[in-house]
Amino acid sequence: MAVKTVLRRSFSEHVKDSTHKALDVFWRSVRERRLWDVNHRLHMKTTTSLLPSFQSEAQKPDH
């Protein structure tokens, strides 16, 4: 009497799941990087617009 061990899942299911997880991690990191870039650019734009603009003596209008 031979005992058969039943695989819980097939190899192709393991490959499919691990590929899905890897792609999920990849796209999550891409999305987070894009959001970081957008937030960083917005922060830099608002920060630099709040700073006083300094003009050189040659650029100041004569009054």
C-alpha positions as CSV (number, residue, x, y, z in Angstrom):
1,M,0.0,0.0,0.0
2,A,1.7,3.2,-1.2
3,V,1.0,6.4,0.6
4,K,0.5,9.4,-1.6
5,T,1.3,12.8,-0.3
6,V,-1.1,15.4,-1.7
7,L,0.4,18.8,-2.5
8,R,-1.6,21.5,-0.9
9,R,-1.0,23.8,-3.9
10,S,0.5,23.3,-7.3
11,F,3.8,24.8,-8.3
12,S,2.2,27.1,-10.8
13,E,0.0,28.5,-8.0
14,H,3.1,29.3,-5.9
15,V,4.7,31.0,-8.9
16,K,1.6,33.0,-9.6
17,D,1.2,34.1,-6.0
18,S,4.9,35.0,-5.6
19,T,4.9,36.9,-8.9
20,H,1.8,38.8,-7.8
21,K,3.3,39.7,-4.5
22,A,6.6,40.9,-6.1
23,L,4.7,43.1,-8.6
24,D,2.5,44.4,-5.7
25,V,5.7,45.4,-3.8
26,F,7.2,46.9,-6.9
27,W,4.2,49.1,-7.8
28,R,3.7,50.1,-4.2
29,S,7.3,51.4,-4.1
30,V,6.8,53.2,-7.5
31,R,3.6,54.8,-6.2
32,E,5.2,55.9,-2.9
33,R,8.2,57.4,-4.8
34,R,5.9,59.4,-7.1
35,L,3.9,60.7,-4.1
36,W,7.1,61.6,-2.3
37,D,8.3,63.5,-5.5
38,V,5.0,65.4,-5.8
39,N,4.9,66.3,-2.1
40,H,8.6,67.3,-2.2
41,R,8.1,69.6,-5.2
42,L,5.0,71.2,-3.7
43,H,6.8,71.7,-0.4
44,M,9.8,73.3,-2.3
45,K,7.5,75.5,-4.3
46,T,5.6,76.8,-1.3
47,T,8.7,77.2,0.8
48,T,10.6,79.1,-1.9
49,S,7.6,81.3,-2.6
50,L,7.4,82.3,1.0
51,L,11.0,83.4,1.1
52,P,11.7,87.0,0.3
53,S,13.2,87.5,-3.1
54,F,16.6,89.2,-3.0
55,Q,17.5,91.3,-6.0
56,S,21.1,92.4,-6.8
57,E,21.8,96.1,-6.8
58,A,21.9,96.1,-10.6
59,Q,18.3,94.7,-10.7
60,K,16.7,97.1,-8.3
61,P,14.7,99.9,-9.9
62,D,15.8,103.4,-9.4
63,H,13.3,105.6,-7.5
